[in-house]
Amino acid sequence: MKHHHTDLCAQLESQLPDYLDGEARAEICRAIEAHLADCENCRIVVDTLKKTIALYRSAPCDEVPRDVHARLVRVLNLDDLLSPR
Ligand SMILES: [Zn+2]
């Protein structure tokens, strides 16, 4: 794989909760989408997050493995995004 995890990746990943929640500003969305087209690493991250969020929203919390939850929340600060509405 030719792309490494860069500062840009980290910067965009910090915006992903807002992006996936539809709350990011338009220019942030464009920056993320442009980067995703070029960065397989971040595509995988986004894809995984989308699936995880869909799982959270369709299943009771105790059906999501705790280690998966803990890891995602720790890595991506998803507390706000994943908390029940
Ligand atoms: Zn990236």
PDB file of the backbone (N, CA, C, O) and the ligand in Angstrom, with CONECT records:
HET     ZN  A 101       1
ATOM      1  N   MET A   1       0.843  -1.191   0.000  1.00  0.00           N
ATOM      2  CA  MET A   1       0.000   0.000   0.000  1.00  0.00           C
ATOM      3  C   MET A   1       0.885   1.249   0.000  1.00  0.00           C
ATOM      4  O   MET A   1       1.814   1.361   0.799  1.00  0.00           O
ATOM      5  N   LYS A   2       0.588   2.177  -0.896  1.00  0.00           N
ATOM      6  CA  LYS A   2       1.500   3.310  -1.019  1.00  0.00           C
ATOM      7  C   LYS A   2       1.168   4.460  -0.080  1.00  0.00           C
ATOM      8  O   LYS A   2       2.022   5.301   0.202  1.00  0.00           O
ATOM      9  N   HIS A   3      -0.046   4.500   0.397  1.00  0.00           N
ATOM     10  CA  HIS A   3      -0.400   5.582   1.306  1.00  0.00           C
ATOM     11  C   HIS A   3      -0.159   5.191   2.751  1.00  0.00           C
ATOM     12  O   HIS A   3      -0.499   4.088   3.177  1.00  0.00           O
ATOM     13  N   HIS A   4       0.424   6.094   3.485  1.00  0.00           N
ATOM     14  CA  HIS A   4       0.620   5.875   4.904  1.00  0.00           C
ATOM     15  C   HIS A   4      -0.378   6.724   5.672  1.00  0.00           C
ATOM     16  O   HIS A   4      -0.994   7.643   5.133  1.00  0.00           O
ATOM     17  N   HIS A   5      -0.515   6.393   6.923  1.00  0.00           N
ATOM     18  CA  HIS A   5      -1.391   7.195   7.764  1.00  0.00           C
ATOM     19  C   HIS A   5      -0.698   8.517   8.056  1.00  0.00           C
ATOM     20  O   HIS A   5       0.353   8.549   8.696  1.00  0.00           O
ATOM     21  N   THR A   6      -1.282   9.590   7.591  1.00  0.00           N
ATOM     22  CA  THR A   6      -0.626  10.892   7.663  1.00  0.00           C
ATOM     23  C   THR A   6      -1.356  11.818   8.626  1.00  0.00           C
ATOM     24  O   THR A   6      -2.412  11.485   9.165  1.00  0.00           O
ATOM     25  N   ASP A   7      -0.767  12.977   8.821  1.00  0.00           N
ATOM     26  CA  ASP A   7      -1.442  13.993   9.625  1.00  0.00           C
ATOM     27  C   ASP A   7      -2.798  14.342   9.037  1.00  0.00           C
ATOM     28  O   ASP A   7      -3.757  14.589   9.768  1.00  0.00           O
ATOM     29  N   LEU A   8      -2.875  14.363   7.700  1.00  0.00           N
ATOM     30  CA  LEU A   8      -4.148  14.670   7.057  1.00  0.00           C
ATOM     31  C   LEU A   8      -5.185  13.613   7.415  1.00  0.00           C
ATOM     32  O   LEU A   8      -6.338  13.932   7.707  1.00  0.00           O
ATOM     33  N   CYS A   9      -4.766  12.361   7.388  1.00  0.00           N
ATOM     34  CA  CYS A   9      -5.681  11.288   7.785  1.00  0.00           C
ATOM     35  C   CYS A   9      -6.204  11.534   9.197  1.00  0.00           C
ATOM     36  O   CYS A   9      -7.408  11.466   9.446  1.00  0.00           O
ATOM     37  N   ALA A  10      -5.296  11.818  10.106  1.00  0.00           N
ATOM     38  CA  ALA A  10      -5.692  12.011  11.504  1.00  0.00           C
ATOM     39  C   ALA A  10      -6.635  13.204  11.623  1.00  0.00           C
ATOM     40  O   ALA A  10      -7.613  13.170  12.370  1.00  0.00           O
ATOM     41  N   GLN A  11      -6.326  14.248  10.881  1.00  0.00           N
ATOM     42  CA  GLN A  11      -7.151  15.451  10.909  1.00  0.00           C
ATOM     43  C   GLN A  11      -8.560  15.142  10.406  1.00  0.00           C
ATOM     44  O   GLN A  11      -9.550  15.553  11.011  1.00  0.00           O
ATOM     45  N   LEU A  12      -8.637  14.417   9.300  1.00  0.00           N
ATOM     46  CA  LEU A  12      -9.949  14.098   8.740  1.00  0.00           C
ATOM     47  C   LEU A  12     -10.700  13.103   9.622  1.00  0.00           C
ATOM     48  O   LEU A  12     -11.916  13.202   9.789  1.00  0.00           O
ATOM     49  N   GLU A  13      -9.969  12.151  10.179  1.00  0.00           N
ATOM     50  CA  GLU A  13     -10.644  11.167  11.024  1.00  0.00           C
ATOM     51  C   GLU A  13     -11.273  11.834  12.241  1.00  0.00           C
ATOM     52  O   GLU A  13     -12.291  11.374  12.757  1.00  0.00           O
ATOM     53  N   SER A  14     -10.661  12.914  12.691  1.00  0.00           N
ATOM     54  CA  SER A  14     -11.249  13.617  13.836  1.00  0.00           C
ATOM     55  C   SER A  14     -12.573  14.267  13.449  1.00  0.00           C
ATOM     56  O   SER A  14     -13.383  14.597  14.316  1.00  0.00           O
ATOM     57  N   GLN A  15     -12.793  14.452  12.145  1.00  0.00           N
ATOM     58  CA  GLN A  15     -14.046  15.057  11.677  1.00  0.00           C
ATOM     59  C   GLN A  15     -15.091  14.005  11.306  1.00  0.00           C
ATOM     60  O   GLN A  15     -16.241  14.336  11.017  1.00  0.00           O
ATOM     61  N   LEU A  16     -14.686  12.748  11.315  1.00  0.00           N
ATOM     62  CA  LEU A  16     -15.588  11.720  10.790  1.00  0.00           C
ATOM     63  C   LEU A  16     -16.904  11.595  11.555  1.00  0.00           C
ATOM     64  O   LEU A  16     -17.945  11.389  10.931  1.00  0.00           O
ATOM     65  N   PRO A  17     -16.893  11.712  12.883  1.00  0.00           N
ATOM     66  CA  PRO A  17     -18.197  11.613  13.563  1.00  0.00           C
ATOM     67  C   PRO A  17     -19.201  12.631  13.035  1.00  0.00           C
ATOM     68  O   PRO A  17     -20.356  12.290  12.782  1.00  0.00           O
ATOM     69  N   ASP A  18     -18.770  13.870  12.870  1.00  0.00           N
ATOM     70  CA  ASP A  18     -19.667  14.884  12.319  1.00  0.00           C
ATOM     71  C   ASP A  18     -20.049  14.557  10.881  1.00  0.00           C
ATOM     72  O   ASP A  18     -21.204  14.686  10.476  1.00  0.00           O
ATOM     73  N   TYR A  19     -19.049  14.132  10.127  1.00  0.00           N
ATOM     74  CA  TYR A  19     -19.298  13.807   8.720  1.00  0.00           C
ATOM     75  C   TYR A  19     -20.337  12.699   8.588  1.00  0.00           C
ATOM     76  O   TYR A  19     -21.285  12.806   7.810  1.00  0.00           O
ATOM     77  N   LEU A  20     -20.143  11.635   9.360  1.00  0.00           N
ATOM     78  CA  LEU A  20     -21.056  10.498   9.250  1.00  0.00           C
ATOM     79  C   LEU A  20     -22.429  10.826   9.823  1.00  0.00           C
ATOM     80  O   LEU A  20     -23.428  10.193   9.481  1.00  0.00           O
ATOM     81  N   ASP A  21     -22.460  11.797  10.673  1.00  0.00           N
ATOM     82  CA  ASP A  21     -23.732  12.207  11.262  1.00  0.00           C
ATOM     83  C   ASP A  21     -24.430  13.261  10.405  1.00  0.00           C
ATOM     84  O   ASP A  21     -25.536  13.694  10.727  1.00  0.00           O
ATOM     85  N   GLY A  22     -23.785  13.670   9.322  1.00  0.00           N
ATOM     86  CA  GLY A  22     -24.364  14.679   8.445  1.00  0.00           C
ATOM     87  C   GLY A  22     -24.273  16.077   9.010  1.00  0.00           C
ATOM     88  O   GLY A  22     -25.005  16.969   8.581  1.00  0.00           O
ATOM     89  N   GLU A  23     -23.382  16.282   9.970  1.00  0.00           N
ATOM     90  CA  GLU A  23     -23.303  17.586  10.634  1.00  0.00           C
ATOM     91  C   GLU A  23     -22.041  18.369  10.287  1.00  0.00           C
ATOM     92  O   GLU A  23     -21.858  19.496  10.748  1.00  0.00           O
ATOM     93  N   ALA A  24     -21.175  17.771   9.473  1.00  0.00           N
ATOM     94  CA  ALA A  24     -19.948  18.484   9.114  1.00  0.00           C
ATOM     95  C   ALA A  24     -20.259  19.594   8.111  1.00  0.00           C
ATOM     96  O   ALA A  24     -21.205  19.500   7.329  1.00  0.00           O
ATOM     97  N   ARG A  25     -19.444  20.643   8.151  1.00  0.00           N
ATOM     98  CA  ARG A  25     -19.613  21.722   7.177  1.00  0.00           C
ATOM     99  C   ARG A  25     -19.321  21.192   5.770  1.00  0.00           C
ATOM    100  O   ARG A  25     -18.618  20.198   5.591  1.00  0.00           O
ATOM    101  N   ALA A  26     -19.889  21.894   4.774  1.00  0.00           N
ATOM    102  CA  ALA A  26     -19.773  21.424   3.387  1.00  0.00           C
ATOM    103  C   ALA A  26     -18.324  21.274   2.956  1.00  0.00           C
ATOM    104  O   ALA A  26     -17.975  20.313   2.270  1.00  0.00           O
ATOM    105  N   GLU A  27     -17.476  22.220   3.355  1.00  0.00           N
ATOM    106  CA  GLU A  27     -16.079  22.126   2.912  1.00  0.00           C
ATOM    107  C   GLU A  27     -15.365  20.958   3.595  1.00  0.00           C
ATOM    108  O   GLU A  27     -14.445  20.372   3.024  1.00  0.00           O
ATOM    109  N   ILE A  28     -15.784  20.624   4.802  1.00  0.00           N
ATOM    110  CA  ILE A  28     -15.214  19.455   5.473  1.00  0.00           C
ATOM    111  C   ILE A  28     -15.630  18.188   4.732  1.00  0.00           C
ATOM    112  O   ILE A  28     -14.808  17.301   4.500  1.00  0.00           O
ATOM    113  N   CYS A  29     -16.895  18.106   4.366  1.00  0.00           N
ATOM    114  CA  CYS A  29     -17.380  16.950   3.609  1.00  0.00           C
ATOM    115  C   CYS A  29     -16.598  16.784   2.314  1.00  0.00           C
ATOM    116  O   CYS A  29     -16.190  15.680   1.954  1.00  0.00           O
ATOM    117  N   ARG A  30     -16.399  17.893   1.626  1.00  0.00           N
ATOM    118  CA  ARG A  30     -15.663  17.812   0.358  1.00  0.00           C
ATOM    119  C   ARG A  30     -14.229  17.371   0.593  1.00  0.00           C
ATOM    120  O   ARG A  30     -13.699  16.557  -0.163  1.00  0.00           O
ATOM    121  N   ALA A  31     -13.602  17.895   1.622  1.00  0.00           N
ATOM    122  CA  ALA A  31     -12.215  17.524   1.914  1.00  0.00           C
ATOM    123  C   ALA A  31     -12.134  16.035   2.242  1.00  0.00           C
ATOM    124  O   ALA A  31     -11.221  15.342   1.793  1.00  0.00           O
ATOM    125  N   ILE A  32     -13.087  15.555   3.022  1.00  0.00           N
ATOM    126  CA  ILE A  32     -13.092  14.137   3.385  1.00  0.00           C
ATOM    127  C   ILE A  32     -13.317  13.277   2.152  1.00  0.00           C
ATOM    128  O   ILE A  32     -12.614  12.287   1.945  1.00  0.00           O
ATOM    129  N   GLU A  33     -14.302  13.653   1.328  1.00  0.00           N
ATOM    130  CA  GLU A  33     -14.601  12.841   0.153  1.00  0.00           C
ATOM    131  C   GLU A  33     -13.444  12.835  -0.840  1.00  0.00           C
ATOM    132  O   GLU A  33     -13.140  11.806  -1.445  1.00  0.00           O
ATOM    133  N   ALA A  34     -12.802  13.987  -1.004  1.00  0.00           N
ATOM    134  CA  ALA A  34     -11.649  14.054  -1.902  1.00  0.00           C
ATOM    135  C   ALA A  34     -10.529  13.164  -1.373  1.00  0.00           C
ATOM    136  O   ALA A  34      -9.861  12.470  -2.140  1.00  0.00           O
ATOM    137  N   HIS A  35     -10.330  13.191  -0.061  1.00  0.00           N
ATOM    138  CA  HIS A  35      -9.274  12.379   0.534  1.00  0.00           C
ATOM    139  C   HIS A  35      -9.612  10.896   0.427  1.00  0.00           C
ATOM    140  O   HIS A  35      -8.736  10.075   0.156  1.00  0.00           O
ATOM    141  N   LEU A  36     -10.869  10.555   0.637  1.00  0.00           N
ATOM    142  CA  LEU A  36     -11.268   9.142   0.570  1.00  0.00           C
ATOM    143  C   LEU A  36     -11.009   8.553  -0.812  1.00  0.00           C
ATOM    144  O   LEU A  36     -10.675   7.376  -0.948  1.00  0.00           O
ATOM    145  N   ALA A  37     -11.170   9.392  -1.834  1.00  0.00           N
ATOM    146  CA  ALA A  37     -10.945   8.903  -3.192  1.00  0.00           C
ATOM    147  C   ALA A  37      -9.486   8.497  -3.393  1.00  0.00           C
ATOM    148  O   ALA A  37      -9.156   7.720  -4.289  1.00  0.00           O
ATOM    149  N   ASP A  38      -8.632   9.037  -2.548  1.00  0.00           N
ATOM    150  CA  ASP A  38      -7.190   8.878  -2.732  1.00  0.00           C
ATOM    151  C   ASP A  38      -6.544   8.019  -1.651  1.00  0.00           C
ATOM    152  O   ASP A  38      -5.367   7.675  -1.759  1.00  0.00           O
ATOM    153  N   CYS A  39      -7.289   7.671  -0.620  1.00  0.00           N
ATOM    154  CA  CYS A  39      -6.668   7.038   0.547  1.00  0.00           C
ATOM    155  C   CYS A  39      -7.456   5.794   0.949  1.00  0.00           C
ATOM    156  O   CYS A  39      -8.535   5.885   1.534  1.00  0.00           O
ATOM    157  N   GLU A  40      -6.900   4.646   0.626  1.00  0.00           N
ATOM    158  CA  GLU A  40      -7.595   3.399   0.937  1.00  0.00           C
ATOM    159  C   GLU A  40      -7.764   3.224   2.437  1.00  0.00           C
ATOM    160  O   GLU A  40      -8.792   2.735   2.905  1.00  0.00           O
ATOM    161  N   ASN A  41      -6.753   3.625   3.180  1.00  0.00           N
ATOM    162  CA  ASN A  41      -6.806   3.494   4.634  1.00  0.00           C
ATOM    163  C   ASN A  41      -8.054   4.174   5.199  1.00  0.00           C
ATOM    164  O   ASN A  41      -8.783   3.594   6.004  1.00  0.00           O
ATOM    165  N   CYS A  42      -8.281   5.391   4.770  1.00  0.00           N
ATOM    166  CA  CYS A  42      -9.416   6.133   5.309  1.00  0.00           C
ATOM    167  C   CYS A  42     -10.744   5.595   4.771  1.00  0.00           C
ATOM    168  O   CYS A  42     -11.760   5.639   5.465  1.00  0.00           O
ATOM    169  N   ARG A  43     -10.736   5.093   3.545  1.00  0.00           N
ATOM    170  CA  ARG A  43     -11.969   4.457   3.042  1.00  0.00           C
ATOM    171  C   ARG A  43     -12.373   3.295   3.935  1.00  0.00           C
ATOM    172  O   ARG A  43     -13.549   3.117   4.251  1.00  0.00           O
ATOM    173  N   ILE A  44     -11.391   2.516   4.332  1.00  0.00           N
ATOM    174  CA  ILE A  44     -11.677   1.369   5.194  1.00  0.00           C
ATOM    175  C   ILE A  44     -12.199   1.846   6.551  1.00  0.00           C
ATOM    176  O   ILE A  44     -13.143   1.280   7.102  1.00  0.00           O
ATOM    177  N   VAL A  45     -11.573   2.890   7.073  1.00  0.00           N
ATOM    178  CA  VAL A  45     -12.026   3.435   8.358  1.00  0.00           C
ATOM    179  C   VAL A  45     -13.478   3.886   8.264  1.00  0.00           C
ATOM    180  O   VAL A  45     -14.295   3.562   9.126  1.00  0.00           O
ATOM    181  N   VAL A  46     -13.789   4.632   7.217  1.00  0.00           N
ATOM    182  CA  VAL A  46     -15.148   5.155   7.055  1.00  0.00           C
ATOM    183  C   VAL A  46     -16.142   4.015   6.865  1.00  0.00           C
ATOM    184  O   VAL A  46     -17.227   4.016   7.446  1.00  0.00           O
ATOM    185  N   ASP A  47     -15.757   3.051   6.048  1.00  0.00           N
ATOM    186  CA  ASP A  47     -16.638   1.921   5.795  1.00  0.00           C
ATOM    187  C   ASP A  47     -16.931   1.160   7.082  1.00  0.00           C
ATOM    188  O   ASP A  47     -18.071   0.783   7.352  1.00  0.00           O
ATOM    189  N   THR A  48     -15.886   0.944   7.865  1.00  0.00           N
ATOM    190  CA  THR A  48     -16.040   0.240   9.136  1.00  0.00           C
ATOM    191  C   THR A  48     -16.931   1.025  10.088  1.00  0.00           C
ATOM    192  O   THR A  48     -17.792   0.463  10.765  1.00  0.00           O
ATOM    193  N   LEU A  49     -16.710   2.326  10.127  1.00  0.00           N
ATOM    194  CA  LEU A  49     -17.516   3.172  11.006  1.00  0.00           C
ATOM    195  C   LEU A  49     -18.979   3.168  10.606  1.00  0.00           C
ATOM    196  O   LEU A  49     -19.864   3.078  11.457  1.00  0.00           O
ATOM    197  N   LYS A  50     -19.229   3.266   9.305  1.00  0.00           N
ATOM    198  CA  LYS A  50     -20.620   3.259   8.843  1.00  0.00           C
ATOM    199  C   LYS A  50     -21.323   1.976   9.259  1.00  0.00           C
ATOM    200  O   LYS A  50     -22.459   1.998   9.734  1.00  0.00           O
ATOM    201  N   LYS A  51     -20.627   0.853   9.073  1.00  0.00           N
ATOM    202  CA  LYS A  51     -21.222  -0.434   9.445  1.00  0.00           C
ATOM    203  C   LYS A  51     -21.441  -0.518  10.946  1.00  0.00           C
ATOM    204  O   LYS A  51     -22.466  -1.015  11.411  1.00  0.00           O
ATOM    205  N   THR A  52     -20.464  -0.024  11.698  1.00  0.00           N
ATOM    206  CA  THR A  52     -20.566  -0.086  13.148  1.00  0.00           C
ATOM    207  C   THR A  52     -21.710   0.779  13.649  1.00  0.00           C
ATOM    208  O   THR A  52     -22.464   0.377  14.534  1.00  0.00           O
ATOM    209  N   ILE A  53     -21.832   1.972  13.075  1.00  0.00           N
ATOM    210  CA  ILE A  53     -22.897   2.880  13.494  1.00  0.00           C
ATOM    211  C   ILE A  53     -24.254   2.290  13.145  1.00  0.00           C
ATOM    212  O   ILE A  53     -25.191   2.363  13.940  1.00  0.00           O
ATOM    213  N   ALA A  54     -24.361   1.703  11.952  1.00  0.00           N
ATOM    214  CA  ALA A  54     -25.613   1.069  11.554  1.00  0.00           C
ATOM    215  C   ALA A  54     -25.962  -0.050  12.528  1.00  0.00           C
ATOM    216  O   ALA A  54     -27.122  -0.229  12.898  1.00  0.00           O
ATOM    217  N   LEU A  55     -24.940  -0.800  12.937  1.00  0.00           N
ATOM    218  CA  LEU A  55     -25.149  -1.893  13.884  1.00  0.00           C
ATOM    219  C   LEU A  55     -25.652  -1.355  15.220  1.00  0.00           C
ATOM    220  O   LEU A  55     -26.591  -1.890  15.810  1.00  0.00           O
ATOM    221  N   TYR A  56     -25.011  -0.291  15.681  1.00  0.00           N
ATOM    222  CA  TYR A  56     -25.412   0.307  16.959  1.00  0.00           C
ATOM    223  C   TYR A  56     -26.852   0.770  16.918  1.00  0.00           C
ATOM    224  O   TYR A  56     -27.606   0.597  17.876  1.00  0.00           O
ATOM    225  N   ARG A  57     -27.218   1.356  15.804  1.00  0.00           N
ATOM    226  CA  ARG A  57     -28.546   1.973  15.735  1.00  0.00           C
ATOM    227  C   ARG A  57     -29.637   0.957  15.484  1.00  0.00           C
ATOM    228  O   ARG A  57     -30.818   1.263  15.646  1.00  0.00           O
ATOM    229  N   SER A  58     -29.257  -0.255  15.086  1.00  0.00           N
ATOM    230  CA  SER A  58     -30.273  -1.259  14.800  1.00  0.00           C
ATOM    231  C   SER A  58     -30.304  -2.357  15.851  1.00  0.00           C
ATOM    232  O   SER A  58     -31.213  -3.187  15.838  1.00  0.00           O
ATOM    233  N   ALA A  59     -29.339  -2.386  16.757  1.00  0.00           N
ATOM    234  CA  ALA A  59     -29.268  -3.460  17.749  1.00  0.00           C
ATOM    235  C   ALA A  59     -29.142  -2.878  19.152  1.00  0.00           C
ATOM    236  O   ALA A  59     -28.578  -1.799  19.337  1.00  0.00           O
ATOM    237  N   PRO A  60     -29.668  -3.597  20.134  1.00  0.00           N
ATOM    238  CA  PRO A  60     -29.449  -3.176  21.520  1.00  0.00           C
ATOM    239  C   PRO A  60     -27.955  -3.145  21.821  1.00  0.00           C
ATOM    240  O   PRO A  60     -27.188  -3.946  21.288  1.00  0.00           O
ATOM    241  N   CYS A  61     -27.554  -2.218  22.677  1.00  0.00           N
ATOM    242  CA  CYS A  61     -26.132  -2.015  22.938  1.00  0.00           C
ATOM    243  C   CYS A  61     -25.428  -3.279  23.410  1.00  0.00           C
ATOM    244  O   CYS A  61     -24.271  -3.517  23.061  1.00  0.00           O
ATOM    245  N   ASP A  62     -26.118  -4.085  24.198  1.00  0.00           N
ATOM    246  CA  ASP A  62     -25.414  -5.231  24.772  1.00  0.00           C
ATOM    247  C   ASP A  62     -25.171  -6.341  23.751  1.00  0.00           C
ATOM    248  O   ASP A  62     -24.579  -7.369  24.081  1.00  0.00           O
ATOM    249  N   GLU A  63     -25.626  -6.139  22.508  1.00  0.00           N
ATOM    250  CA  GLU A  63     -25.294  -7.112  21.471  1.00  0.00           C
ATOM    251  C   GLU A  63     -24.030  -6.733  20.711  1.00  0.00           C
ATOM    252  O   GLU A  63     -23.527  -7.516  19.905  1.00  0.00           O
ATOM    253  N   VAL A  64     -23.530  -5.562  20.960  1.00  0.00           N
ATOM    254  CA  VAL A  64     -22.275  -5.154  20.333  1.00  0.00           C
ATOM    255  C   VAL A  64     -21.128  -5.545  21.265  1.00  0.00           C
ATOM    256  O   VAL A  64     -21.112  -5.177  22.439  1.00  0.00           O
ATOM    257  N   PRO A  65     -20.177  -6.291  20.724  1.00  0.00           N
ATOM    258  CA  PRO A  65     -19.067  -6.734  21.585  1.00  0.00           C
ATOM    259  C   PRO A  65     -18.418  -5.560  22.292  1.00  0.00           C
ATOM    260  O   PRO A  65     -18.124  -4.533  21.679  1.00  0.00           O
ATOM    261  N   ARG A  66     -18.198  -5.723  23.585  1.00  0.00           N
ATOM    262  CA  ARG A  66     -17.673  -4.617  24.378  1.00  0.00           C
ATOM    263  C   ARG A  66     -16.278  -4.186  23.939  1.00  0.00           C
ATOM    264  O   ARG A  66     -15.946  -3.001  23.980  1.00  0.00           O
ATOM    265  N   ASP A  67     -15.479  -5.134  23.529  1.00  0.00           N
ATOM    266  CA  ASP A  67     -14.115  -4.740  23.146  1.00  0.00           C
ATOM    267  C   ASP A  67     -14.124  -3.912  21.871  1.00  0.00           C
ATOM    268  O   ASP A  67     -13.318  -2.998  21.701  1.00  0.00           O
ATOM    269  N   VAL A  68     -15.050  -4.248  20.977  1.00  0.00           N
ATOM    270  CA  VAL A  68     -15.166  -3.467  19.742  1.00  0.00           C
ATOM    271  C   VAL A  68     -15.594  -2.053  20.075  1.00  0.00           C
ATOM    272  O   VAL A  68     -15.021  -1.082  19.583  1.00  0.00           O
ATOM    273  N   HIS A  69     -16.596  -1.953  20.906  1.00  0.00           N
ATOM    274  CA  HIS A  69     -17.092  -0.651  21.327  1.00  0.00           C
ATOM    275  C   HIS A  69     -15.973   0.176  21.967  1.00  0.00           C
ATOM    276  O   HIS A  69     -15.735   1.323  21.590  1.00  0.00           O
ATOM    277  N   ALA A  70     -15.301  -0.427  22.933  1.00  0.00           N
ATOM    278  CA  ALA A  70     -14.267   0.301  23.668  1.00  0.00           C
ATOM    279  C   ALA A  70     -13.161   0.768  22.741  1.00  0.00           C
ATOM    280  O   ALA A  70     -12.653   1.882  22.871  1.00  0.00           O
ATOM    281  N   ARG A  71     -12.793  -0.092  21.806  1.00  0.00           N
ATOM    282  CA  ARG A  71     -11.700   0.261  20.903  1.00  0.00           C
ATOM    283  C   ARG A  71     -12.099   1.420  19.991  1.00  0.00           C
ATOM    284  O   ARG A  71     -11.334   2.365  19.801  1.00  0.00           O
ATOM    285  N   LEU A  72     -13.290   1.335  19.439  1.00  0.00           N
ATOM    286  CA  LEU A  72     -13.739   2.392  18.534  1.00  0.00           C
ATOM    287  C   LEU A  72     -13.874   3.725  19.256  1.00  0.00           C
ATOM    288  O   LEU A  72     -13.460   4.769  18.751  1.00  0.00           O
ATOM    289  N   VAL A  73     -14.451   3.670  20.423  1.00  0.00           N
ATOM    290  CA  VAL A  73     -14.650   4.916  21.155  1.00  0.00           C
ATOM    291  C   VAL A  73     -13.301   5.529  21.505  1.00  0.00           C
ATOM    292  O   VAL A  73     -13.112   6.742  21.419  1.00  0.00           O
ATOM    293  N   ARG A  74     -12.370   4.669  21.899  1.00  0.00           N
ATOM    294  CA  ARG A  74     -11.059   5.179  22.287  1.00  0.00           C
ATOM    295  C   ARG A  74     -10.331   5.781  21.082  1.00  0.00           C
ATOM    296  O   ARG A  74      -9.751   6.863  21.172  1.00  0.00           O
ATOM    297  N   VAL A  75     -10.369   5.080  19.976  1.00  0.00           N
ATOM    298  CA  VAL A  75      -9.607   5.516  18.805  1.00  0.00           C
ATOM    299  C   VAL A  75     -10.214   6.760  18.174  1.00  0.00           C
ATOM    300  O   VAL A  75      -9.494   7.660  17.742  1.00  0.00           O
ATOM    301  N   LEU A  76     -11.517   6.806  18.122  1.00  0.00           N
ATOM    302  CA  LEU A  76     -12.150   7.853  17.316  1.00  0.00           C
ATOM    303  C   LEU A  76     -13.047   8.804  18.109  1.00  0.00           C
ATOM    304  O   LEU A  76     -13.749   9.633  17.531  1.00  0.00           O
ATOM    305  N   ASN A  77     -13.019   8.679  19.421  1.00  0.00           N
ATOM    306  CA  ASN A  77     -13.829   9.588  20.240  1.00  0.00           C
ATOM    307  C   ASN A  77     -15.280   9.618  19.789  1.00  0.00           C
ATOM    308  O   ASN A  77     -15.842  10.677  19.510  1.00  0.00           O
ATOM    309  N   LEU A  78     -15.866   8.444  19.725  1.00  0.00           N
ATOM    310  CA  LEU A  78     -17.221   8.356  19.183  1.00  0.00           C
ATOM    311  C   LEU A  78     -18.316   8.393  20.242  1.00  0.00           C
ATOM    312  O   LEU A  78     -19.476   8.106  19.946  1.00  0.00           O
ATOM    313  N   ASP A  79     -17.960   8.738  21.452  1.00  0.00           N
ATOM    314  CA  ASP A  79     -18.963   8.716  22.525  1.00  0.00           C
ATOM    315  C   ASP A  79     -20.252   9.415  22.117  1.00  0.00           C
ATOM    316  O   ASP A  79     -21.347   8.876  22.270  1.00  0.00           O
ATOM    317  N   ASP A  80     -20.096  10.632  21.592  1.00  0.00           N
ATOM    318  CA  ASP A  80     -21.276  11.408  21.232  1.00  0.00           C
ATOM    319  C   ASP A  80     -22.075  10.748  20.121  1.00  0.00           C
ATOM    320  O   ASP A  80     -23.304  10.689  20.159  1.00  0.00           O
ATOM    321  N   LEU A  81     -21.334  10.247  19.120  1.00  0.00           N
ATOM    322  CA  LEU A  81     -21.995   9.691  17.960  1.00  0.00           C
ATOM    323  C   LEU A  81     -22.728   8.401  18.279  1.00  0.00           C
ATOM    324  O   LEU A  81     -23.807   8.142  17.747  1.00  0.00           O
ATOM    325  N   LEU A  82     -22.138   7.594  19.151  1.00  0.00           N
ATOM    326  CA  LEU A  82     -22.684   6.265  19.389  1.00  0.00           C
ATOM    327  C   LEU A  82     -23.642   6.220  20.581  1.00  0.00           C
ATOM    328  O   LEU A  82     -24.288   5.198  20.813  1.00  0.00           O
ATOM    329  N   SER A  83     -23.738   7.289  21.321  1.00  0.00           N
ATOM    330  CA  SER A  83     -24.641   7.244  22.460  1.00  0.00           C
ATOM    331  C   SER A  83     -26.083   7.230  21.964  1.00  0.00           C
ATOM    332  O   SER A  83     -26.390   7.808  20.922  1.00  0.00           O
ATOM    333  N   PRO A  84     -26.956   6.578  22.703  1.00  0.00           N
ATOM    334  CA  PRO A  84     -28.361   6.479  22.267  1.00  0.00           C
ATOM    335  C   PRO A  84     -28.999   7.851  22.155  1.00  0.00           C
ATOM    336  O   PRO A  84     -28.698   8.763  22.925  1.00  0.00           O
ATOM    337  N   ARG A  85     -29.892   7.978  21.172  1.00  0.00           N
ATOM    338  CA  ARG A  85     -30.537   9.275  20.967  1.00  0.00           C
ATOM    339  C   ARG A  85     -31.817   9.352  21.772  1.00  0.00           C
ATOM    340  O   ARG A  85     -32.509  10.369  21.735  1.00  0.00           O
TER     341      ARG A  85
HETATM  342 ZN    ZN A 101      -6.222   8.950   4.780  1.00  0.00          ZN2+
END
